[in-house]
Amino acid sequence: MFPGADEYDLPIEVDDAAVERLLDVTPADVDPAPALTFARNVFLPLTTACRYTCTYCSFYDVPGQASLMSPEEIRETLETGADAGCTEALFTFGDKPDARYEAIHAQLAEWGHDSILDYLYEACEIALDVGLLPHSNPGDLVESEFERLREVNASMGTMLETTADVAAHSGGRRKTPGQRLNTVRAAGAVGVPFTTGILVGIGETWRDRAESLLAIRALHERYGHVQEVIVQNVVPNERSDFEQPSVETMRRVVAMARVALPEEVSVQVPPNLSPTSHLLDCGVDDLGGVSPVTDDYINPDYKWPALRELEDLAGEAGVPLRERLPVYERFLAPRNDGQDREWVSDRVRAAIDAEDEAGRRYRACLAGDLPRSA
């Protein structure tokens, strides 16, 4: 049983024999992907408040220093992204601010919101109005929260990071693997196209990595909702004393991910953090969201590559580069698994089908017809 999992009814079984098989995987056991994909996004750090204090994270700010984007800032940033041809509005923030963040809660109340998730809903509505598809990474959620937010999100995500109990998550306000796994489960139960992933180099073992990948697979096999799994290496920053994993370590972990996951689930590496050119023959088929207009606010020291750099990566690998939407195309097809509703809400579907500039841009992306511009 994973740490903290006893608090939740988690339908996860990880077979020891499967773990052992995965531990034997090497890059030679996988084939390069036939194509690479990426999403063009605009990154919005809705708030830097977070209840957790993970020792590798430079994103969160302490109470009294945390920021909160205003509705005006949100709209202005989104409009800049739309003008630059983006299709995705990436909303990222720390897990729900706890009671220590008095100023954040006071500002939300002044703007008429009971919680950061209530404010996120409004921010996603602004994105849809501007002509961008929201993809939100709001941390740990339960089914009722996913149920509400799916109405205004094309897809959502939360990093599992690891199923291990690591010192990097230590402290009185700590993430637990059980809570994180329950978030991935809750997204599946509600039917949200979902992104998750593992973080490599925060004190986990090779067995922990294998178990984490197999736990994600088990949840996907039950719900069918995982669209991509990120294999992300930790990077040095002002708060982190973790060493960046070696290229050899990342090659092996990426290969393990490709073997562990079903074929329809993409394996993603972030091109601004990873030794990407050395990983493409290990099964990587997606480069994640890349922004032409905003920084990576979670890793501000590591700039996004330009589109021409992504094209160079794909060219060196001898494969085409294709732009995608934040929700993968297979989740836009009719469901045939007996569920009563589709993967995306009527509101998101209407945005994609709309006969306006944004709708035409979405459909051009799906058809592979978007113009190439840096």
Contacts in CASP RR format, 6 or more apart in sequence:
PFRMAT RR
TARGET T0000
AUTHOR 0000-0000-0000
METHOD contacts of the structure
MODEL  1
MFPGADEYDLPIEVDDAAVERLLDVTPADVDPAPALTFARNVFLPLTTAC
RYTCTYCSFYDVPGQASLMSPEEIRETLETGADAGCTEALFTFGDKPDAR
YEAIHAQLAEWGHDSILDYLYEACEIALDVGLLPHSNPGDLVESEFERLR
EVNASMGTMLETTADVAAHSGGRRKTPGQRLNTVRAAGAVGVPFTTGILV
GIGETWRDRAESLLAIRALHERYGHVQEVIVQNVVPNERSDFEQPSVETM
RRVVAMARVALPEEVSVQVPPNLSPTSHLLDCGVDDLGGVSPVTDDYINP
DYKWPALRELEDLAGEAGVPLRERLPVYERFLAPRNDGQDREWVSDRVRA
AIDAEDEAGRRYRACLAGDLPRSA
2 10 0 8 1.000
2 12 0 8 1.000
2 163 0 8 1.000
2 177 0 8 1.000
2 178 0 8 1.000
2 181 0 8 1.000
2 211 0 8 1.000
2 215 0 8 1.000
3 163 0 8 1.000
3 164 0 8 1.000
3 165 0 8 1.000
3 176 0 8 1.000
3 177 0 8 1.000
3 178 0 8 1.000
4 176 0 8 1.000
4 177 0 8 1.000
4 178 0 8 1.000
4 179 0 8 1.000
5 12 0 8 1.000
5 177 0 8 1.000
5 178 0 8 1.000
5 181 0 8 1.000
7 176 0 8 1.000
7 178 0 8 1.000
7 179 0 8 1.000
7 182 0 8 1.000
8 178 0 8 1.000
8 179 0 8 1.000
8 181 0 8 1.000
8 182 0 8 1.000
8 185 0 8 1.000
10 178 0 8 1.000
10 181 0 8 1.000
10 182 0 8 1.000
10 185 0 8 1.000
11 185 0 8 1.000
11 218 0 8 1.000
11 219 0 8 1.000
11 222 0 8 1.000
12 181 0 8 1.000
12 185 0 8 1.000
12 215 0 8 1.000
12 218 0 8 1.000
12 219 0 8 1.000
13 218 0 8 1.000
14 211 0 8 1.000
14 214 0 8 1.000
14 215 0 8 1.000
14 218 0 8 1.000
15 214 0 8 1.000
18 214 0 8 1.000
19 207 0 8 1.000
19 210 0 8 1.000
19 211 0 8 1.000
19 214 0 8 1.000
22 210 0 8 1.000
22 213 0 8 1.000
22 214 0 8 1.000
22 256 0 8 1.000
22 259 0 8 1.000
22 260 0 8 1.000
23 206 0 8 1.000
23 207 0 8 1.000
23 210 0 8 1.000
23 256 0 8 1.000
25 252 0 8 1.000
25 255 0 8 1.000
25 256 0 8 1.000
25 259 0 8 1.000
26 252 0 8 1.000
26 255 0 8 1.000
27 251 0 8 1.000
27 252 0 8 1.000
27 254 0 8 1.000
27 255 0 8 1.000
27 281 0 8 1.000
27 282 0 8 1.000
29 255 0 8 1.000
29 259 0 8 1.000
30 255 0 8 1.000
30 258 0 8 1.000
30 259 0 8 1.000
30 282 0 8 1.000
30 283 0 8 1.000
31 283 0 8 1.000
32 280 0 8 1.000
32 281 0 8 1.000
32 282 0 8 1.000
32 283 0 8 1.000
32 317 0 8 1.000
32 319 0 8 1.000
33 267 0 8 1.000
33 280 0 8 1.000
33 283 0 8 1.000
33 284 0 8 1.000
33 285 0 8 1.000
33 319 0 8 1.000
34 285 0 8 1.000
34 319 0 8 1.000
35 285 0 8 1.000
35 314 0 8 1.000
35 319 0 8 1.000
35 320 0 8 1.000
35 321 0 8 1.000
35 322 0 8 1.000
36 280 0 8 1.000
36 284 0 8 1.000
36 285 0 8 1.000
36 286 0 8 1.000
36 287 0 8 1.000
36 310 0 8 1.000
36 313 0 8 1.000
36 314 0 8 1.000
36 317 0 8 1.000
36 319 0 8 1.000
36 320 0 8 1.000
36 321 0 8 1.000
36 322 0 8 1.000
37 266 0 8 1.000
37 285 0 8 1.000
37 286 0 8 1.000
37 287 0 8 1.000
37 288 0 8 1.000
37 321 0 8 1.000
37 322 0 8 1.000
37 323 0 8 1.000
37 324 0 8 1.000
38 286 0 8 1.000
38 287 0 8 1.000
38 288 0 8 1.000
38 289 0 8 1.000
38 290 0 8 1.000
38 310 0 8 1.000
38 321 0 8 1.000
38 322 0 8 1.000
38 323 0 8 1.000
38 324 0 8 1.000
39 87 0 8 1.000
39 88 0 8 1.000
39 135 0 8 1.000
39 288 0 8 1.000
39 289 0 8 1.000
39 290 0 8 1.000
39 323 0 8 1.000
39 324 0 8 1.000
39 325 0 8 1.000
39 326 0 8 1.000
40 84 0 8 1.000
40 85 0 8 1.000
40 86 0 8 1.000
40 87 0 8 1.000
40 88 0 8 1.000
40 289 0 8 1.000
40 290 0 8 1.000
40 291 0 8 1.000
40 292 0 8 1.000
40 307 0 8 1.000
40 323 0 8 1.000
41 86 0 8 1.000
41 87 0 8 1.000
41 88 0 8 1.000
41 89 0 8 1.000
41 90 0 8 1.000
41 135 0 8 1.000
41 289 0 8 1.000
41 290 0 8 1.000
41 291 0 8 1.000
41 326 0 8 1.000
42 77 0 8 1.000
42 78 0 8 1.000
42 80 0 8 1.000
42 81 0 8 1.000
42 82 0 8 1.000
42 84 0 8 1.000
42 86 0 8 1.000
42 88 0 8 1.000
42 89 0 8 1.000
42 90 0 8 1.000
42 132 0 8 1.000
42 291 0 8 1.000
42 293 0 8 1.000
42 294 0 8 1.000
43 90 0 8 1.000
43 92 0 8 1.000
43 291 0 8 1.000
43 294 0 8 1.000
43 295 0 8 1.000
43 296 0 8 1.000
43 297 0 8 1.000
44 69 0 8 1.000
44 74 0 8 1.000
44 77 0 8 1.000
44 78 0 8 1.000
44 89 0 8 1.000
44 90 0 8 1.000
44 91 0 8 1.000
44 92 0 8 1.000
44 123 0 8 1.000
44 294 0 8 1.000
45 59 0 8 1.000
45 67 0 8 1.000
45 69 0 8 1.000
45 92 0 8 1.000
45 93 0 8 1.000
45 297 0 8 1.000
45 298 0 8 1.000
46 68 0 8 1.000
46 69 0 8 1.000
46 74 0 8 1.000
46 91 0 8 1.000
46 92 0 8 1.000
46 93 0 8 1.000
46 116 0 8 1.000
46 119 0 8 1.000
46 120 0 8 1.000
46 123 0 8 1.000
47 66 0 8 1.000
47 67 0 8 1.000
47 68 0 8 1.000
47 69 0 8 1.000
47 93 0 8 1.000
47 94 0 8 1.000
47 97 0 8 1.000
47 104 0 8 1.000
47 116 0 8 1.000
48 59 0 8 1.000
48 60 0 8 1.000
48 61 0 8 1.000
48 65 0 8 1.000
48 66 0 8 1.000
48 67 0 8 1.000
48 93 0 8 1.000
48 94 0 8 1.000
49 60 0 8 1.000
49 61 0 8 1.000
49 63 0 8 1.000
49 66 0 8 1.000
49 68 0 8 1.000
49 93 0 8 1.000
49 94 0 8 1.000
49 97 0 8 1.000
49 101 0 8 1.000
49 104 0 8 1.000
49 116 0 8 1.000
50 57 0 8 1.000
50 59 0 8 1.000
50 60 0 8 1.000
50 93 0 8 1.000
50 94 0 8 1.000
50 95 0 8 1.000
50 97 0 8 1.000
51 94 0 8 1.000
51 95 0 8 1.000
51 96 0 8 1.000
51 97 0 8 1.000
51 98 0 8 1.000
51 173 0 8 1.000
52 60 0 8 1.000
52 94 0 8 1.000
52 95 0 8 1.000
52 169 0 8 1.000
52 173 0 8 1.000
52 174 0 8 1.000
52 175 0 8 1.000
53 60 0 8 1.000
53 171 0 8 1.000
53 173 0 8 1.000
54 168 0 8 1.000
54 169 0 8 1.000
54 175 0 8 1.000
55 167 0 8 1.000
55 168 0 8 1.000
55 170 0 8 1.000
55 239 0 8 1.000
55 240 0 8 1.000
56 168 0 8 1.000
56 199 0 8 1.000
56 202 0 8 1.000
56 234 0 8 1.000
56 237 0 8 1.000
56 239 0 8 1.000
56 240 0 8 1.000
56 242 0 8 1.000
57 239 0 8 1.000
57 240 0 8 1.000
57 298 0 8 1.000
58 237 0 8 1.000
58 238 0 8 1.000
58 239 0 8 1.000
58 240 0 8 1.000
58 298 0 8 1.000
58 299 0 8 1.000
58 300 0 8 1.000
59 92 0 8 1.000
59 94 0 8 1.000
59 297 0 8 1.000
59 298 0 8 1.000
60 66 0 8 1.000
60 94 0 8 1.000
61 67 0 8 1.000
63 100 0 8 1.000
63 101 0 8 1.000
63 102 0 8 1.000
63 103 0 8 1.000
64 101 0 8 1.000
64 103 0 8 1.000
66 97 0 8 1.000
66 101 0 8 1.000
66 103 0 8 1.000
66 104 0 8 1.000
68 104 0 8 1.000
68 107 0 8 1.000
68 108 0 8 1.000
69 77 0 8 1.000
69 123 0 8 1.000
71 111 0 8 1.000
71 122 0 8 1.000
71 123 0 8 1.000
71 126 0 8 1.000
74 123 0 8 1.000
74 126 0 8 1.000
75 126 0 8 1.000
75 130 0 8 1.000
77 293 0 8 1.000
77 294 0 8 1.000
78 89 0 8 1.000
78 126 0 8 1.000
78 127 0 8 1.000
78 130 0 8 1.000
78 131 0 8 1.000
78 132 0 8 1.000
79 130 0 8 1.000
80 293 0 8 1.000
81 132 0 8 1.000
81 292 0 8 1.000
81 293 0 8 1.000
81 294 0 8 1.000
82 130 0 8 1.000
82 131 0 8 1.000
82 132 0 8 1.000
82 358 0 8 1.000
84 292 0 8 1.000
84 293 0 8 1.000
85 292 0 8 1.000
85 361 0 8 1.000
86 132 0 8 1.000
86 291 0 8 1.000
86 292 0 8 1.000
86 293 0 8 1.000
87 132 0 8 1.000
87 133 0 8 1.000
87 323 0 8 1.000
87 325 0 8 1.000
87 326 0 8 1.000
87 361 0 8 1.000
87 362 0 8 1.000
87 365 0 8 1.000
88 132 0 8 1.000
88 133 0 8 1.000
88 134 0 8 1.000
88 135 0 8 1.000
88 154 0 8 1.000
88 289 0 8 1.000
88 325 0 8 1.000
88 326 0 8 1.000
89 124 0 8 1.000
89 127 0 8 1.000
89 130 0 8 1.000
89 132 0 8 1.000
89 133 0 8 1.000
89 134 0 8 1.000
89 135 0 8 1.000
90 135 0 8 1.000
90 136 0 8 1.000
90 137 0 8 1.000
90 289 0 8 1.000
90 291 0 8 1.000
90 326 0 8 1.000
91 120 0 8 1.000
91 123 0 8 1.000
91 124 0 8 1.000
91 127 0 8 1.000
91 134 0 8 1.000
91 135 0 8 1.000
91 136 0 8 1.000
91 137 0 8 1.000
91 138 0 8 1.000
92 136 0 8 1.000
92 137 0 8 1.000
92 297 0 8 1.000
92 298 0 8 1.000
93 116 0 8 1.000
93 120 0 8 1.000
93 137 0 8 1.000
93 138 0 8 1.000
94 138 0 8 1.000
94 139 0 8 1.000
95 138 0 8 1.000
95 139 0 8 1.000
95 140 0 8 1.000
96 115 0 8 1.000
96 116 0 8 1.000
96 117 0 8 1.000
96 138 0 8 1.000
96 139 0 8 1.000
96 140 0 8 1.000
97 104 0 8 1.000
97 105 0 8 1.000
97 116 0 8 1.000
98 173 0 8 1.000
99 105 0 8 1.000
104 116 0 8 1.000
108 114 0 8 1.000
108 115 0 8 1.000
108 116 0 8 1.000
108 118 0 8 1.000
108 119 0 8 1.000
111 119 0 8 1.000
113 119 0 8 1.000
113 122 0 8 1.000
116 138 0 8 1.000
117 138 0 8 1.000
117 141 0 8 1.000
117 145 0 8 1.000
117 148 0 8 1.000
117 149 0 8 1.000
120 136 0 8 1.000
120 138 0 8 1.000
120 149 0 8 1.000
121 148 0 8 1.000
121 149 0 8 1.000
121 152 0 8 1.000
123 134 0 8 1.000
124 134 0 8 1.000
124 136 0 8 1.000
124 149 0 8 1.000
124 152 0 8 1.000
124 153 0 8 1.000
125 152 0 8 1.000
127 133 0 8 1.000
127 134 0 8 1.000
128 134 0 8 1.000
128 152 0 8 1.000
128 347 0 8 1.000
128 348 0 8 1.000
128 351 0 8 1.000
130 358 0 8 1.000
131 351 0 8 1.000
131 356 0 8 1.000
131 357 0 8 1.000
131 358 0 8 1.000
131 359 0 8 1.000
132 358 0 8 1.000
133 154 0 8 1.000
133 325 0 8 1.000
133 326 0 8 1.000
133 327 0 8 1.000
133 348 0 8 1.000
133 351 0 8 1.000
133 352 0 8 1.000
133 362 0 8 1.000
134 152 0 8 1.000
134 153 0 8 1.000
134 154 0 8 1.000
134 326 0 8 1.000
135 153 0 8 1.000
135 154 0 8 1.000
135 155 0 8 1.000
135 156 0 8 1.000
135 157 0 8 1.000
135 195 0 8 1.000
135 326 0 8 1.000
135 327 0 8 1.000
136 149 0 8 1.000
136 153 0 8 1.000
136 156 0 8 1.000
136 157 0 8 1.000
137 156 0 8 1.000
137 157 0 8 1.000
137 158 0 8 1.000
137 159 0 8 1.000
137 195 0 8 1.000
138 149 0 8 1.000
138 156 0 8 1.000
138 158 0 8 1.000
139 157 0 8 1.000
139 158 0 8 1.000
139 183 0 8 1.000
140 158 0 8 1.000
140 175 0 8 1.000
140 179 0 8 1.000
140 180 0 8 1.000
140 182 0 8 1.000
140 183 0 8 1.000
141 149 0 8 1.000
141 158 0 8 1.000
141 183 0 8 1.000
141 186 0 8 1.000
141 187 0 8 1.000
142 182 0 8 1.000
142 183 0 8 1.000
142 186 0 8 1.000
143 186 0 8 1.000
143 189 0 8 1.000
143 190 0 8 1.000
145 186 0 8 1.000
146 156 0 8 1.000
146 186 0 8 1.000
146 187 0 8 1.000
146 189 0 8 1.000
146 190 0 8 1.000
146 191 0 8 1.000
146 192 0 8 1.000
147 190 0 8 1.000
149 156 0 8 1.000
150 156 0 8 1.000
150 190 0 8 1.000
150 191 0 8 1.000
150 192 0 8 1.000
150 344 0 8 1.000
150 345 0 8 1.000
151 345 0 8 1.000
151 347 0 8 1.000
151 348 0 8 1.000
152 345 0 8 1.000
152 347 0 8 1.000
152 348 0 8 1.000
153 192 0 8 1.000
153 348 0 8 1.000
154 193 0 8 1.000
154 325 0 8 1.000
154 326 0 8 1.000
154 327 0 8 1.000
154 344 0 8 1.000
154 348 0 8 1.000
154 352 0 8 1.000
155 192 0 8 1.000
155 193 0 8 1.000
155 194 0 8 1.000
155 195 0 8 1.000
155 227 0 8 1.000
155 326 0 8 1.000
155 327 0 8 1.000
155 328 0 8 1.000
155 331 0 8 1.000
156 187 0 8 1.000
156 192 0 8 1.000
156 193 0 8 1.000
156 194 0 8 1.000
156 195 0 8 1.000
157 187 0 8 1.000
157 194 0 8 1.000
157 195 0 8 1.000
157 196 0 8 1.000
158 180 0 8 1.000
158 183 0 8 1.000
158 184 0 8 1.000
158 187 0 8 1.000
158 194 0 8 1.000
158 196 0 8 1.000
159 180 0 8 1.000
159 196 0 8 1.000
159 197 0 8 1.000
159 198 0 8 1.000
159 199 0 8 1.000
159 230 0 8 1.000
159 232 0 8 1.000
160 177 0 8 1.000
160 180 0 8 1.000
160 181 0 8 1.000
160 184 0 8 1.000
160 196 0 8 1.000
160 197 0 8 1.000
160 198 0 8 1.000
160 212 0 8 1.000
160 215 0 8 1.000
160 216 0 8 1.000
161 175 0 8 1.000
161 180 0 8 1.000
161 197 0 8 1.000
161 198 0 8 1.000
161 199 0 8 1.000
161 202 0 8 1.000
161 212 0 8 1.000
162 177 0 8 1.000
162 198 0 8 1.000
162 199 0 8 1.000
162 202 0 8 1.000
162 204 0 8 1.000
162 208 0 8 1.000
162 209 0 8 1.000
162 212 0 8 1.000
163 177 0 8 1.000
163 178 0 8 1.000
163 181 0 8 1.000
163 208 0 8 1.000
163 211 0 8 1.000
163 212 0 8 1.000
163 215 0 8 1.000
164 177 0 8 1.000
164 203 0 8 1.000
164 204 0 8 1.000
164 205 0 8 1.000
164 208 0 8 1.000
164 211 0 8 1.000
164 212 0 8 1.000
165 176 0 8 1.000
165 177 0 8 1.000
166 202 0 8 1.000
166 203 0 8 1.000
166 204 0 8 1.000
167 203 0 8 1.000
168 202 0 8 1.000
168 203 0 8 1.000
168 242 0 8 1.000
169 175 0 8 1.000
169 176 0 8 1.000
181 215 0 8 1.000
181 219 0 8 1.000
184 194 0 8 1.000
184 196 0 8 1.000
184 216 0 8 1.000
184 219 0 8 1.000
184 226 0 8 1.000
185 219 0 8 1.000
185 223 0 8 1.000
187 194 0 8 1.000
187 223 0 8 1.000
187 225 0 8 1.000
188 194 0 8 1.000
188 219 0 8 1.000
188 222 0 8 1.000
188 223 0 8 1.000
188 224 0 8 1.000
188 225 0 8 1.000
189 223 0 8 1.000
191 223 0 8 1.000
191 225 0 8 1.000
191 339 0 8 1.000
191 343 0 8 1.000
192 225 0 8 1.000
192 343 0 8 1.000
193 225 0 8 1.000
193 227 0 8 1.000
193 327 0 8 1.000
193 328 0 8 1.000
193 331 0 8 1.000
193 343 0 8 1.000
193 344 0 8 1.000
194 225 0 8 1.000
194 226 0 8 1.000
194 227 0 8 1.000
195 226 0 8 1.000
195 227 0 8 1.000
195 228 0 8 1.000
195 229 0 8 1.000
195 230 0 8 1.000
195 268 0 8 1.000
196 216 0 8 1.000
196 226 0 8 1.000
196 229 0 8 1.000
196 230 0 8 1.000
197 212 0 8 1.000
197 216 0 8 1.000
197 229 0 8 1.000
197 230 0 8 1.000
197 231 0 8 1.000
197 232 0 8 1.000
198 209 0 8 1.000
198 212 0 8 1.000
198 213 0 8 1.000
198 216 0 8 1.000
198 229 0 8 1.000
198 230 0 8 1.000
198 231 0 8 1.000
198 232 0 8 1.000
198 253 0 8 1.000
198 257 0 8 1.000
199 232 0 8 1.000
199 233 0 8 1.000
199 234 0 8 1.000
200 209 0 8 1.000
200 231 0 8 1.000
200 232 0 8 1.000
200 233 0 8 1.000
200 234 0 8 1.000
200 245 0 8 1.000
200 249 0 8 1.000
200 250 0 8 1.000
200 253 0 8 1.000
201 233 0 8 1.000
201 234 0 8 1.000
201 242 0 8 1.000
201 243 0 8 1.000
201 245 0 8 1.000
202 234 0 8 1.000
202 242 0 8 1.000
203 242 0 8 1.000
204 212 0 8 1.000
209 253 0 8 1.000
209 256 0 8 1.000
210 256 0 8 1.000
210 260 0 8 1.000
213 229 0 8 1.000
213 256 0 8 1.000
213 257 0 8 1.000
213 260 0 8 1.000
213 261 0 8 1.000
214 260 0 8 1.000
216 226 0 8 1.000
216 229 0 8 1.000
216 260 0 8 1.000
216 261 0 8 1.000
217 260 0 8 1.000
217 261 0 8 1.000
217 262 0 8 1.000
217 265 0 8 1.000
219 226 0 8 1.000
220 226 0 8 1.000
220 261 0 8 1.000
220 262 0 8 1.000
220 265 0 8 1.000
221 262 0 8 1.000
224 337 0 8 1.000
225 343 0 8 1.000
226 261 0 8 1.000
226 265 0 8 1.000
227 265 0 8 1.000
227 266 0 8 1.000
227 327 0 8 1.000
227 328 0 8 1.000
227 330 0 8 1.000
227 331 0 8 1.000
228 265 0 8 1.000
228 266 0 8 1.000
228 267 0 8 1.000
228 268 0 8 1.000
228 286 0 8 1.000
228 288 0 8 1.000
228 328 0 8 1.000
229 257 0 8 1.000
229 261 0 8 1.000
229 265 0 8 1.000
229 266 0 8 1.000
229 267 0 8 1.000
229 268 0 8 1.000
230 268 0 8 1.000
230 269 0 8 1.000
230 270 0 8 1.000
230 288 0 8 1.000
231 250 0 8 1.000
231 253 0 8 1.000
231 254 0 8 1.000
231 257 0 8 1.000
231 267 0 8 1.000
231 268 0 8 1.000
231 269 0 8 1.000
231 274 0 8 1.000
232 269 0 8 1.000
232 270 0 8 1.000
232 273 0 8 1.000
232 274 0 8 1.000
233 244 0 8 1.000
233 245 0 8 1.000
233 250 0 8 1.000
233 273 0 8 1.000
233 274 0 8 1.000
234 240 0 8 1.000
234 242 0 8 1.000
234 244 0 8 1.000
234 245 0 8 1.000
235 244 0 8 1.000
235 273 0 8 1.000
235 299 0 8 1.000
235 301 0 8 1.000
235 302 0 8 1.000
236 242 0 8 1.000
236 243 0 8 1.000
236 244 0 8 1.000
237 299 0 8 1.000
237 301 0 8 1.000
245 253 0 8 1.000
247 275 0 8 1.000
247 278 0 8 1.000
250 269 0 8 1.000
250 274 0 8 1.000
250 275 0 8 1.000
250 278 0 8 1.000
250 279 0 8 1.000
251 278 0 8 1.000
251 279 0 8 1.000
251 282 0 8 1.000
254 267 0 8 1.000
254 269 0 8 1.000
254 279 0 8 1.000
254 282 0 8 1.000
254 283 0 8 1.000
254 284 0 8 1.000
255 282 0 8 1.000
255 283 0 8 1.000
257 267 0 8 1.000
258 267 0 8 1.000
258 282 0 8 1.000
258 283 0 8 1.000
258 284 0 8 1.000
261 267 0 8 1.000
264 330 0 8 1.000
266 285 0 8 1.000
266 286 0 8 1.000
266 328 0 8 1.000
267 283 0 8 1.000
267 284 0 8 1.000
267 285 0 8 1.000
267 286 0 8 1.000
268 284 0 8 1.000
268 285 0 8 1.000
268 286 0 8 1.000
268 287 0 8 1.000
268 288 0 8 1.000
269 276 0 8 1.000
269 279 0 8 1.000
269 284 0 8 1.000
269 287 0 8 1.000
270 287 0 8 1.000
270 288 0 8 1.000
270 296 0 8 1.000
271 287 0 8 1.000
271 288 0 8 1.000
271 290 0 8 1.000
271 304 0 8 1.000
271 305 0 8 1.000
271 309 0 8 1.000
271 310 0 8 1.000
271 313 0 8 1.000
272 290 0 8 1.000
272 296 0 8 1.000
272 299 0 8 1.000
272 302 0 8 1.000
272 303 0 8 1.000
272 304 0 8 1.000
272 305 0 8 1.000
273 299 0 8 1.000
273 302 0 8 1.000
276 284 0 8 1.000
276 287 0 8 1.000
276 313 0 8 1.000
277 313 0 8 1.000
277 316 0 8 1.000
277 317 0 8 1.000
280 313 0 8 1.000
280 316 0 8 1.000
280 317 0 8 1.000
280 319 0 8 1.000
281 317 0 8 1.000
286 324 0 8 1.000
287 310 0 8 1.000
287 313 0 8 1.000
290 304 0 8 1.000
290 305 0 8 1.000
290 307 0 8 1.000
290 310 0 8 1.000
291 304 0 8 1.000
292 304 0 8 1.000
292 306 0 8 1.000
292 307 0 8 1.000
292 374 0 8 1.000
295 303 0 8 1.000
295 304 0 8 1.000
296 302 0 8 1.000
296 303 0 8 1.000
296 304 0 8 1.000
305 313 0 8 1.000
306 374 0 8 1.000
307 372 0 8 1.000
307 373 0 8 1.000
307 374 0 8 1.000
308 374 0 8 1.000
310 321 0 8 1.000
311 321 0 8 1.000
311 372 0 8 1.000
313 321 0 8 1.000
314 320 0 8 1.000
314 321 0 8 1.000
315 321 0 8 1.000
322 368 0 8 1.000
323 365 0 8 1.000
323 368 0 8 1.000
323 370 0 8 1.000
324 365 0 8 1.000
325 352 0 8 1.000
325 362 0 8 1.000
325 365 0 8 1.000
325 366 0 8 1.000
327 343 0 8 1.000
327 344 0 8 1.000
327 348 0 8 1.000
329 366 0 8 1.000
331 343 0 8 1.000
331 344 0 8 1.000
332 343 0 8 1.000
332 344 0 8 1.000
332 349 0 8 1.000
332 352 0 8 1.000
332 366 0 8 1.000
334 342 0 8 1.000
335 341 0 8 1.000
335 342 0 8 1.000
335 343 0 8 1.000
342 349 0 8 1.000
344 352 0 8 1.000
351 358 0 8 1.000
351 359 0 8 1.000
351 362 0 8 1.000
352 359 0 8 1.000
352 362 0 8 1.000
352 363 0 8 1.000
353 359 0 8 1.000
361 370 0 8 1.000
364 370 0 8 1.000
END
